[in-house]
Amino acid sequence: MPEVTEQIDALLNEAKGDLQAVNDPVELEQFRIKYLGSNGLMKGAMKMLGQVPPADKPALGQRLNTIKQNIADSFEARKSELSKTGSAAPTGIDITEPGRRPQIGHRHILMKVRDELVELFGRMGFTVAEGPEVEDEFHNFVALNISPQHPARDPRDNFYLSADTGDQAARQTMKEALNFHDPERNLRLLRTQTSTVQIRVMETTPPPIRVVIPGRVYRPDTHDATHLSMFHQLEALVVDRNVNMVDLKSTIHQFVHAYFGEQTRLRFRPSFFPFTEPSAEVDVWFEDKQRWIELGGCGMVHPNVLTACKIDPDIFSGWAFGFGIERIAMRKYAVSDIRFFVENDLRFLRQF
């Protein structure tokens, strides 16, 4: 028993000596772990109870508890001393620490491209026009020379809307929508093209007209690397006297080379659209994909479209184009998949 008591007293003296040598919070924490931690020396000293006779265990246990409490009280006292002398961990802001750069948000890449395009065409003399995303069939089809029998009016290729009343009338409305050959109907739908705004502009503005129209459009396309069911278009419309195809091609060439660079390759392919005649598709060469990808369609405004807007096609002519903003952004920034724009992956969005 005397030998065990001497070991315990030596442990107490050693602890007090180590505590006096502590000068900062880091050393103080190391002292606590060494003596008072779950694997500390005081925990190990408790094993000495197994080395003494049963009759001496109560006295030794009381002695160990007293020493442990003594060390704990000394630890708290030293902690208080360091706090008063300013050696404890600072509670305020250390202005000498390196700063953290705040994460500042920014506009989505598609909105940046939209603004860049609007600004570019603004320098070319175009003003900006906008229109509703929920349209009627007159502005989305009829005024654009798309006949009731045209497959573009099929409900499977459009997002038609009806009143959600849950009654027989609503069901009848949707049943009628399936009969897309009916020339009397005028259902509402999510616009499939920004050409609807062309009609609204020509209905309210006499020539000369020179507008650019950015906006969202909706088509039930299957999502893949180059298609989405909701995407953005940039439409342009010019109506004036003596406007011709040369003006259209010159403007598109000027736009493509100004935005993508003088070395950009583009081509025009003959095509058909009900609202333009003649019509063409505009393709741009994508270096990363090593193939031509369509930017959109263009052509001379069809005389029937001008007539529907009460503009005399014998006096005025016009041209128009509609390009996909996503496709433009993909070509500009070498984005390989259009779906990246809508997946909200910060690793992608922070690049722009």
C-alpha positions in Angstrom: 0.0 0.0 0.0 2.8 2.6 0.8 4.4 1.9 -2.6 1.1 2.5 -4.4 0.5 5.7 -2.4 3.9 7.0 -3.4 3.2 6.4 -7.1 -0.1 8.3 -6.8 1.5 11.2 -5.0 4.3 11.3 -7.7 1.6 11.5 -10.4 0.0 14.5 -8.7 3.3 16.3 -8.4 4.1 15.6 -12.0 0.7 16.9 -13.1 1.2 20.1 -11.2 4.6 20.6 -12.7 3.3 20.1 -16.2 0.4 22.5 -15.6 2.7 25.3 -14.5 4.6 24.9 -17.8 1.4 25.4 -19.8 1.4 28.8 -21.6 -1.3 28.7 -24.2 -4.7 27.0 -24.9 -3.1 24.3 -27.2 -0.8 23.1 -24.5 -3.6 23.3 -21.9 -5.7 21.0 -24.1 -2.8 18.6 -24.5 -2.5 18.5 -20.6 -6.1 17.7 -20.2 -5.9 14.8 -22.7 -2.7 13.5 -21.0 -4.1 13.5 -17.4 -7.9 13.7 -17.5 -8.7 12.2 -20.9 -10.6 8.9 -21.4 -7.2 7.2 -22.0 -5.2 9.6 -19.6 -2.9 8.8 -16.7 -5.6 9.2 -14.1 -7.7 6.6 -15.9 -4.7 4.3 -15.9 -4.0 4.9 -12.2 -7.4 3.5 -11.3 -6.0 0.1 -12.3 -3.8 0.2 -9.1 -6.9 -0.8 -7.2 -6.3 -4.3 -8.3 -2.8 -4.3 -6.7 -3.9 -3.8 -3.1 -5.8 -6.0 -0.6 -9.6 -5.7 -0.5 -9.4 -4.0 2.9 -7.3 -1.2 1.4 -9.4 -0.6 -1.7 -11.8 2.0 -0.2 -9.0 4.2 1.1 -7.1 4.0 -2.2 -10.2 4.7 -4.2 -10.9 7.8 -2.1 -7.3 8.9 -2.5 -7.4 8.5 -6.3 -10.7 10.5 -6.6 -9.2 13.3 -4.4 -6.1 13.5 -6.6 -8.2 13.5 -9.8 -10.4 16.3 -8.5 -7.3 18.2 -7.4 -5.8 18.0 -11.0 -9.2 18.9 -12.5 -9.5 22.0 -10.2 -5.9 23.0 -11.0 -6.7 22.6 -14.7 -9.7 25.0 -14.5 -7.7 27.5 -12.5 -4.9 27.5 -15.1 -7.5 27.9 -17.8 -8.9 30.9 -16.1 -5.5 32.5 -15.7 -4.7 32.1 -19.4 -8.0 33.6 -20.3 -7.3 36.7 -18.1 -3.8 37.1 -19.6 -5.1 37.0 -23.2 -3.5 33.7 -24.1 -6.8 31.9 -24.5 -8.4 31.4 -27.9 -9.7 34.7 -29.2 -13.5 35.1 -29.2 -13.6 37.9 -31.8 -12.4 38.0 -35.5 -8.7 37.7 -36.1 -8.1 40.4 -38.8 -4.7 38.8 -39.5 -6.3 35.6 -40.8 -6.5 35.2 -44.6 -10.0 36.2 -45.8 -12.5 33.9 -47.5 -13.7 35.0 -50.9 -17.5 35.1 -50.8 -19.4 33.0 -53.3 -21.1 35.6 -55.5 -23.9 34.4 -57.8 -24.3 35.4 -61.4 -26.8 35.2 -64.2 -27.4 31.9 -65.9 -25.3 31.3 -69.0 -28.4 31.2 -71.3 -29.5 34.7 -70.0 -25.9 36.0 -70.6 -26.0 34.7 -74.1 -29.5 36.2 -74.6 -28.3 39.6 -73.5 -25.2 39.4 -75.7 -27.3 38.6 -78.7 -29.8 41.4 -78.0 -26.9 43.8 -77.6 -25.2 42.6 -80.8 -28.4 43.1 -82.8 -29.0 46.4 -81.1 -25.8 47.6 -82.7 -27.3 46.5 -86.0 -30.3 48.7 -85.6 -32.8 46.2 -84.1 -35.2 46.9 -81.3 -36.5 44.3 -78.8 -40.1 42.9 -78.9 -41.7 40.4 -76.5 -45.0 38.6 -76.4 -47.0 36.1 -74.3 -45.9 32.5 -73.9 -49.5 31.3 -73.8 -50.9 31.9 -77.3 -54.0 31.3 -79.3 -54.0 29.3 -82.5 -54.5 32.4 -84.7 -51.1 33.8 -83.7 -49.3 30.5 -83.4 -50.6 28.9 -86.6 -53.3 30.7 -88.7 -51.6 34.0 -89.2 -48.4 32.2 -89.9 -50.0 30.4 -92.9 -50.1 27.0 -91.2 -53.3 25.3 -92.4 -55.6 23.3 -90.2 -54.5 20.1 -91.9 -50.8 20.8 -91.3 -49.1 18.2 -89.0 -47.5 21.0 -87.0 -50.9 21.5 -85.3 -51.2 17.9 -84.1 -51.8 17.8 -80.4 -49.0 15.3 -80.1 -46.6 18.1 -81.3 -48.0 20.9 -79.0 -48.8 21.7 -75.5 -52.5 22.6 -75.8 -54.3 24.0 -72.7 -57.9 23.7 -71.5 -59.8 24.8 -68.4 -59.2 22.2 -65.7 -62.8 22.1 -64.4 -63.1 18.3 -64.1 -66.5 18.3 -65.8 -67.9 17.1 -69.1 -67.2 20.4 -70.8 -63.4 20.2 -70.1 -63.3 16.6 -71.4 -65.2 17.7 -74.5 -62.7 20.5 -75.1 -59.8 18.1 -75.0 -61.7 15.7 -77.2 -62.2 18.5 -79.8 -58.5 19.3 -79.5 -57.7 15.9 -80.9 -59.6 16.8 -84.1 -56.8 19.1 -85.4 -58.5 19.4 -88.8 -61.3 21.5 -87.4 -60.8 25.0 -88.8 -63.3 26.6 -86.4 -61.5 25.9 -83.1 -59.1 28.4 -81.5 -57.6 26.7 -78.5 -54.8 28.1 -76.4 -51.4 26.5 -76.2 -47.8 27.1 -75.1 -46.2 28.9 -78.0 -44.1 26.6 -80.2 -42.1 29.5 -81.7 -41.3 33.1 -81.1 -42.8 33.8 -84.6 -46.0 34.5 -82.8 -44.5 37.8 -81.7 -43.8 38.7 -85.3 -47.6 38.6 -85.9 -48.3 40.8 -82.9 -45.7 43.3 -83.9 -46.9 43.5 -87.5 -50.5 43.8 -86.3 -49.7 46.9 -84.2 -46.7 48.5 -86.0 -46.6 49.8 -89.5 -43.5 49.3 -91.6 -40.6 49.8 -91.5 -40.1 47.1 -88.9 -36.8 45.9 -87.6 -37.1 43.8 -84.3 -35.4 41.0 -82.5 -37.5 38.7 -80.3 -35.9 36.5 -77.6 -38.1 34.2 -75.6 -39.0 30.7 -74.4 -40.9 28.2 -76.6 -42.3 24.8 -75.9 -42.5 21.6 -77.9 -43.0 18.0 -76.7 -39.6 16.8 -78.0 -37.8 13.9 -76.7 -34.8 15.1 -74.6 -31.4 14.3 -76.0 -28.1 16.0 -76.5 -29.5 18.7 -78.8 -33.3 18.8 -77.9 -35.4 19.9 -74.9 -39.1 20.3 -74.5 -38.6 23.9 -73.3 -35.9 26.0 -75.0 -35.1 29.6 -76.0 -35.3 31.2 -79.4 -34.0 34.4 -80.9 -36.3 35.6 -83.6 -35.6 38.5 -86.0 -38.0 40.3 -88.3 -37.5 43.0 -90.9 -40.3 44.4 -93.0 -39.8 47.3 -95.4 -39.8 48.2 -99.1 -37.4 46.3 -101.4 -36.2 43.9 -98.7 -34.7 40.7 -100.3 -32.9 37.5 -99.6 -29.5 39.2 -100.0 -30.3 41.4 -97.0 -31.2 38.2 -95.0 -28.1 36.3 -95.8 -25.8 39.3 -95.2 -27.3 39.9 -91.8 -26.9 36.3 -90.8 -23.3 36.2 -92.0 -22.6 39.4 -90.1 -24.1 38.0 -86.9 -22.4 34.6 -87.1 -19.0 36.1 -87.8 -19.4 38.8 -85.1 -20.5 36.4 -82.4 -18.5 33.2 -83.2 -15.5 34.7 -85.0 -14.5 35.4 -88.6 -13.3 31.8 -89.1 -16.7 30.3 -88.4 -18.1 28.2 -91.2 -21.9 28.3 -91.9 -24.1 27.2 -94.7 -27.6 27.7 -96.0 -29.7 24.7 -97.0 -33.0 25.0 -99.0 -36.0 24.1 -96.8 -39.7 24.7 -96.4 -41.7 26.7 -93.8 -45.3 27.7 -94.3 -44.6 31.3 -93.2 -41.5 32.0 -95.4 -40.9 31.6 -99.1 -38.2 31.0 -100.1 -36.9 29.3 -96.9 -33.6 27.9 -95.7 -32.0 26.2 -92.8 -28.8 27.7 -91.3 -26.1 25.3 -90.1 -22.9 26.1 -88.3 -19.9 23.8 -88.1 -19.3 22.5 -84.5 -15.6 21.8 -84.1 -16.0 19.7 -80.9 -18.5 17.5 -82.6 -17.0 17.6 -86.1 -20.3 18.0 -87.8 -22.8 20.6 -88.9 -25.6 21.5 -86.4 -28.7 23.5 -87.3 -29.0 26.9 -85.7 -32.5 27.5 -87.0 -34.6 28.5 -90.0 -34.9 31.6 -92.1 -36.5 33.0 -95.2 -38.6 35.7 -96.8 -41.9 36.4 -95.1 -44.7 34.7 -97.0 -47.2 37.2 -98.6 -50.0 35.4 -96.9 -48.5 36.3 -93.5 -48.2 40.0 -94.5 -51.8 39.9 -95.7 -53.0 38.4 -92.4 -51.4 41.3 -90.6 -52.9 43.9 -93.0 -49.6 44.7 -94.7 -49.7 45.0 -98.5 -47.3 42.4 -99.9 -47.2 44.3 -103.2 -45.6 47.3 -101.5 -43.7 45.7 -98.6 -41.6 42.6 -98.2 -39.7 41.1 -95.3 -37.4 38.4 -94.0 -37.3 36.6 -90.7 -35.2 34.0 -88.9 -35.5 32.0 -85.7 -32.4 30.6 -84.0 -32.0 28.4 -80.9 -30.2 30.3 -78.1 -29.1 27.0 -76.6 -27.6 25.9 -79.9 -25.8 29.3 -80.1 -24.5 28.9 -76.5 -23.3 25.3 -77.3 -21.4 26.5 -80.3 -19.9 29.5 -78.5 -18.8 27.7 -75.4 -18.2 24.1 -76.7 -21.0 22.6 -74.6 -21.5 19.0 -75.7 -25.0 18.4 -74.3 -28.0 20.8 -74.2 -29.3 19.2 -71.0 -26.4 20.6 -69.0 -28.1 24.0 -69.2 -31.1 22.8 -67.1 -29.6 20.3 -64.7 -28.5 22.9 -62.2 -25.1 21.4 -61.7 -23.0 24.1 -60.0 -19.8 22.6 -61.3 -21.1 23.4 -64.8 -22.7 26.7 -64.1 -19.7 28.2 -62.3 -17.6 27.9 -65.5 -19.4 30.9 -67.1 
